[in-house]
């Protein structure tokens, strides 16, 4: 027995491997079934994973290398398994598999078992990687304002299709076509925005291509998007080469929106997309033929909305008034829009909150029985849009809305129309009636504007402040109405931004009420066109126009608005004196214009704009313009002579602007400005005030008048330095500027009592703002200080015994080399209680902003921006304590280029409203004074990865939480590592440039 046991043990040890090998032979059918099942499961996993990857790609994510490698290896394994199954199937046909010798069957069975195990192991590896995709690196792309495409709509499918083509290296040019207003622009803007925060492309360039495309303008527009200025290049071949070299070798996406004809990309200077799979061009057009001409690799038709989608959109725009009684007719109205999103939005809003069934029935009748003889696209686009125009008509308002709407078509396509100037046009054309003052006209004009915006016939310009735009389809509709109209007052001739060198045939002028030839290259005008019905003539922006024929205006007796801005005319012709009905003469930026002789005959003139012209003097005949309400002489750097008494004759004047006029330095300026005090209707006044005039009691009495609602006075001295952004303030208010070489004397400081905005520029004497006296600063809401070399503090406690700057909301400090802090000493109760925004930039010696007890005064602070203060060590000096509730409304902190900043403050504040922190080039800042519980609203921390990785945290939970909201900053590198921000002055970023 003792001998048998060892033998049994040996047999057991040998049996398992022997049985395992026997199974290769004996259980080959069972093993092949196992392989087949394992392979089928692996296939299912790869299909699911690829679906997940595609979904992540649509969200702008990039699959990880582990996922891509797993999928690639899975494909190889599946192919090998299928080949092995096929080999087994063929062998099985041969005498049920027994034609194989035992050795071959054994080898095949062994391979099958190992293959099944390998498949099983590869399936298991899928669980080893966590995220299947990760956010790509940041890229340079500007987000565009647009409506977000809804999920579960036909349009989202189109978006996904275009997105997939963009990710395909074999696709170079993509064409998106469809009728006007169908949503092509919205589609490509959504694609543009989807690329925000990704690194799919180095440049994403979005350009609107105007009709009758001008190659030079298009090239310039593309250059602007990639920070390449081609505006001065006269040689188009060289300009094309410069653009090509800028884009060559780069990953770029060029979106050309609203194309009407073929664009030669080679001539334009755009590298051929087909030669580089990483470069793409996307075009949108109303004509499929343009896609063919552009040789698109892929193209897609943007379909109109389905009946269900159209009805949902129509209900949203028309509001909740669609009752059960109104629904049938409302559905019929919606159907007449043919699923066109633009038409649905416009018509829906035109009927918004309308409860009268008869109005709905009339709307349906108008949509069905329009007299336009249109075919195809025109029928489906213009009829619904014209209905919204017809719906504007209101007998009680004498067609104001329609006239004002049509007037907007005089401006070029995609043109930002300044609101105040548009209302001036309307007013002087006589559309704004029943008003007694410019202020009333402005109020009514804004009401009209709101009605047009609410009706979707105009839209707010997202890029230009205080400006509106007209959608190109709606503008087409307006131009069609005015070009075909025979109704007096609505017969227009519009030829804008077409590069015209010659005027349209003079015969076409004769029966027109309004003509706009804006932004062309016209050099010569007809001698004496017969335009007896003409009321508006716009020649603005014809920069090659140097002379107007002597008799040009002789047969324009009814002209009310004449705009010659931005031309090179030197003088006005004698015939201008025959414009007895003229209400507005606009000559802005006619820099070569030296005189306005012959203007005395314009007895009805109410607006004379001579800003930024080259005039050297005003003729005495100007005193004959007794109906004048607005006179603009700002930026007249050569104006030396004005008869001082003529201003008194302009007794109805409400608006007088004279900032940056050299006349302020003439001997007559004091007497002239004192005479301004006799203008009893004046409500707005801007001027440069010499030092000695500050002693005038008349000036202070003038500022105290109830009628004067806004002013902008600049106290000036000799050697005046004029910052370029000061040509025109961004809005009206009660401004006082104290500029270079001006003495801050008692009288000048006394004027502060009447001001709400103080601008202090290039002054070498002022050391503090508080020295100007708390009483004088009580009304101040904004304060901006720029390059005052001796300024050390904004406020010193010793100068602020009582509450100081109690109404201040905005404080901006720029280029103050000796500034030490904003507030020196302890805070005074009642001070800084309303301040919302503090900006401090390029103040080289400032070490901190204020002490900890001043912090308790800043209960209204919302935004804090500190840039390029190399010696700043901390923002708040002194311990603030842990958990102290301070800055309860602070929403955003921006810290840039603060090399010595090592902390924001000592302790941890409770910042319950803080939403964002942005940190750039602050290498010494190693700890953020924030805590999860004390910053509940914090959404994003933006900064550099190196800085973020160097931060020290109080605990792991803080680090983990804030890591989830950290975002790498998106910095555009322009040259030698400098960020793009360095190429702008602070006031560029604040939007202070005039247009």
Secondary structure, DSSP 8 states (H G I E B T S, - for coil): -HHHHHHHHHHHHHHHHHHHHHHHHHTHHHHHHHHHHHHHHHHHHHHHHHHHHHHHHHTTEEE-HHHHHHHHHHHHHHHHHHHHHHHHHHHHTTGGGTTS-HHHHHHHHHHHHHHHHHHHHHHHHGGG-S-SEEE---------------TTSHHHHHHHHHHHHHH-TT--EEEEE-STTSSHHHHHHHHHHHTTT--S-SEEEEEE--SS--HHHHHHHHHHHTT---TT---HHHHHHHHHHHHTT--EEEEEEEE-S---HHHHT---GGG-TT-EEEEEES-HHHHHHTT-SEEEE-----HHHHHHHHHHHH-TT--HHHHHHHHHHHHTTTT-HHHHHHHHHHTTT---HHHHHHHHHHHHS------THHHHHHHHHHHHHHHT--GGGTTHHHHHHHHGGGS-TT--EEHHHHHHHHHHHT-S-S-SSHHHHHHHHHHHHHHHHHTTSSEE-SSSTTEEE--HHHHHHHHHHHHH--STT--EEE--SS--SS---GGGGTT-SEEE--S-------SS---TT--EEE-TT-TT-----TTTTTT-TT--EEE-TT----S--GGGGG-TT--EEE-TT-TT----TTGGG-TT--EEE-TT----EE-GGGGG-TT--EEE-TT-TT--EE-TTHHHH-TT--EEEETT-GGGGSTTHHHHHHHHTT-TT--EEEEEEEGGGGG-HHHHHHHT-TT--EEEEEEE-SS----GGGSS-SS-SEEEEE-TT----HHHHHGGGG-SEEEEES-SS---SGGG-TGGGTT--EEEEE--TT--EEEEGGG-SS---TT--EEEEE--TT--EEEESS--TTSSTT--EEEEES-TT---SEEHHHHTT-TT--EEEEES-TT--BSEESB--TTEE--TT--EEEEES-TT--BS-BS-EE-TT--EEEEES-TT-------TTT-TT--EEEE-HHHHHH---SSHHHHHHHHTTEEE----EEETTEEGGGGS-HHHHTT----
